Amino acid sequence: MVESAPPGPGHLLRLRREGSSEALAAALTTRGEQLTARTRAMLSGAGRLDDYLGCGGE
């Protein structure tokens, strides 16, 4: 799966300065969802690696 690069901090600052509060809220919601998905994928991968290595939480 190929993801596009998330907007940088400048994008959110520009939205805050020039855009509507609804656009800023939508951008923040989208970014939060992206971060949550990435975090869940990393945790899932870490669990699989733990299983593969047979660490068993030790």
N, C-alpha and C positions, 0 to 999 in steps of 0.2 A: 504494500500500500504506500503510495507516494502522497505526502501531505505538502501543501504549500506552506511557505514560511509564514509564521504568525506576524501580524503587524508589530512593529517595534514600539518602544515607549513614546516616540515622537508622534506616532499615529493617534494614540490615546490622548496625548496632550493637545494635538491639533483638533481632535473631536471635541474635547472639553472647551477649548477656546472658541471654535468656530461653529460647531455643530449643535444640534439640539440635545437636550438631556436624554431624550428617548434613544437617539443614535448612540450616545455614550453608554447608556445602560445596556443596549443590545450588544455593543462591542465587548463590554465587560462580561456579560453573560456568555457570549461565544468563547471568549478567551478562557473563562473559568471551566467551561465544558471541555475545551481542548486540553487544558492542564489536567483535569480529572481523568480523561481518557488516557493520556500519556502516563500518568502516575499508576493507574490500574494495570496498564500493559507492563510497566517496569516491575511492579509487584508480582504479577503473574509470572513474568520471566524469571524473577529471583526465586520464586517457589519451585519452578521447573528445574532450575539449576541446582537448587538444594536437593531435590529428589534425585536428579541425575548423579550428583556427587555422593549421595547417600549420607548426607550430613545428619539427617534426622533431628535437626534443631539443637544439636550439641555444640 
